């Protein structure tokens, strides 16, 4: 941490970068660092390959995140929440754009790609940044507090996941005292579902089917139903995880009919390797989360997939 | 608070009661008080008209909650989380069963029905109980910590609603340090949905209706639908909050037909005082969360309620 503080103090121009497809911790941590550096009188810029998601646009400074990097060479690059440097963008060579690269992250498989690496097993990068700011005696302004609160809140699944420690809650309390608006932030981030996304999620849940034992649960979404509700594919984010969360369910499956075929998503809870099942069907993925795209009509695909699953668990 | 401490110290036999249709704060606070009183060597009993919801059965002592009251007269009755004494049960006269009645609650429209009343505008009754325990120098055991954590977590919608203050987070941190298992509790409470509860939630979301502006959203659950899905009232916990969470929605309403009438739950986002609306309809509650029970058929009740709401927002 001392090395990082020294490098920041010495640098005049700093670029802060975070990962593509950014989440609340990526955006919140990046803007917090940006605001702190500006407060110190540094020349600072922010980079993210993809746009700031709408739900984080309320954060002060979110409009200043850039999608391209200046050709200028920076004294310092600070990469946040990136397990390896390709997570920033495979088109950017960090060492080509900056004299020194700092890597601040909380993923256990981090590749230590920086000149200085701070990888801590904490709830979020925002929690690491908070500790860094305390060490650097940086004043936690209301704006910085909002950003760090968003990072901690989102990466802990709203204070629910493992790694949410008593200290995480202490920090959240301190940020709230510094001006982070707890309920406003939660509302801004979590309460942005549209009517049509609620209706399609409802339809999917209402149409839930299961094997006799209740160990396998699935739901089928025909294109016609999606269209009639004006639903988009992104409206279904998180649905198959919700199905896996049902009591007794070991394998959850979502079938949805799209233009390029029937998309099948698998999740498993404790025992089943759904990566193998997906591979049998021409797809792939992880042990507990996988997928495949099959051609044919919904009924046939469903029968074929369930047959494959029932070989392993019924 | 001093009066309450004195009354508890003097009492030998105490009955703790909470409201019908109990939630996490009702059950968690009641068991926490029970465990503390047992620790002090008191004769203590717990009463709730309705069963402890399955998701709270992991709490130590949940099996000791009784659905009927002994004919013995108690020295003291402590009612928790009840805005008025009918919330306990309309078949129980608190003054007939106890010498002194203590009323501990956080509903602003509490009727002050006790001989001693402690009504505080805090996130949860569990937060009030925590403060009481600190004042009484009661040791927060791991079991008590679990119970109070459940109360705070559930009544703040997992640290999201108004009234979640920095101090609420401090207390949660203290409870976690005393042994409350943050992620285990969240999983036990939020990830134990049954197939039928997922289906009924789905049906409710699929059947979502709204005013033309999208500011008022509601869903109607006829008893027949609930019965056909084998759904219970507790399966709908959190649903109306999800409806409020929809983009643009200012007021969300859940209508459900039950044996004793049509239950109507209101939630509001920023502007509308739904406590006033509920009062117009013979109910009560908070500014942002309230409810009423109306008699009549679903269609008539729906029309009557929407008329009342549309006077304020449309």
Contacts between the chains, C-beta under 8 A, distances in Angstrom:
chain1	res1	chain2	res2	distance
A	157	B	186	8.0
A	158	B	158	5.3
A	158	B	159	6.6
A	158	B	160	6.6
A	159	B	158	6.6
A	159	B	159	5.2
A	159	B	172	7.8
A	159	B	182	6.9
A	159	B	186	7.7
A	160	B	158	6.6
A	160	B	182	7.2
A	160	B	183	6.1
A	160	B	186	3.9
A	160	B	187	7.8
A	160	B	190	7.2
A	161	B	183	5.7
A	161	B	186	7.9
A	162	B	183	4.8
A	164	B	182	4.9
A	164	B	183	6.3
A	165	B	176	7.3
A	165	B	182	7.8
A	166	B	173	4.3
A	166	B	174	7.5
A	166	B	176	4.2
A	166	B	177	4.6
A	167	B	173	7.5
A	169	B	169	5.1
A	169	B	170	7.6
A	169	B	172	5.1
A	169	B	173	3.8
A	169	B	176	6.4
A	170	B	169	7.6
A	170	B	170	7.1
A	170	B	173	4.9
A	172	B	159	7.8
A	172	B	169	5.1
A	173	B	166	4.3
A	173	B	167	7.4
A	173	B	169	3.7
A	173	B	170	4.9
A	173	B	173	6.9
A	174	B	166	7.4
A	176	B	165	7.2
A	176	B	166	4.2
A	176	B	169	6.4
A	177	B	166	4.6
A	182	B	159	6.9
A	182	B	160	7.3
A	182	B	164	4.8
A	182	B	165	7.7
A	182	B	169	8.0
A	183	B	160	6.2
A	183	B	161	5.6
A	183	B	162	4.8
A	183	B	164	6.2
A	186	B	159	7.6
A	186	B	160	3.9
A	186	B	161	7.9
A	187	B	160	7.6
A	187	B	245	7.7
A	187	B	269	7.2
A	190	B	160	7.2
A	190	B	245	6.4
A	191	B	244	7.2
A	191	B	245	3.7
A	191	B	246	7.3
A	191	B	247	7.3
A	191	B	269	7.7
A	192	B	245	7.9
A	192	B	247	5.2
A	193	B	242	7.9
A	193	B	245	6.0
A	193	B	246	5.2
A	193	B	247	6.4
A	194	B	246	6.8
A	194	B	247	5.4
A	195	B	208	6.4
A	195	B	210	6.1
A	195	B	214	6.6
A	195	B	217	7.2
A	195	B	246	5.9
A	195	B	247	7.9
A	198	B	205	5.0
A	198	B	208	5.7
A	198	B	242	7.4
A	198	B	243	7.4
A	198	B	246	5.7
A	199	B	205	6.5
A	199	B	206	5.7
A	199	B	208	5.6
A	201	B	202	7.5
A	201	B	205	5.9
A	202	B	201	7.4
A	202	B	202	4.7
A	202	B	203	6.9
A	202	B	204	6.8
A	202	B	205	2.7
A	202	B	206	3.4
A	202	B	207	7.3
A	202	B	208	6.8
A	203	B	202	6.9
A	203	B	205	8.0
A	203	B	206	4.7
A	204	B	202	6.8
A	205	B	198	5.0
A	205	B	199	6.5
A	205	B	201	5.8
A	205	B	202	2.7
A	205	B	203	8.0
A	205	B	205	6.9
A	205	B	206	7.9
A	206	B	199	5.7
A	206	B	202	3.3
A	206	B	203	4.7
A	206	B	205	7.8
A	206	B	206	5.1
A	207	B	202	7.2
A	208	B	195	6.3
A	208	B	198	5.6
A	208	B	199	5.6
A	208	B	202	6.8
A	210	B	195	5.9
A	214	B	195	6.5
A	217	B	195	7.0
A	242	B	193	7.9
A	242	B	198	7.5
A	243	B	198	7.4
A	245	B	190	8.0
A	245	B	191	4.3
A	245	B	193	6.3
A	246	B	193	5.3
A	246	B	194	6.8
A	246	B	195	6.1
A	246	B	198	5.7
A	247	B	192	5.2
A	247	B	193	6.5
A	247	B	194	5.4
A	247	B	195	8.0
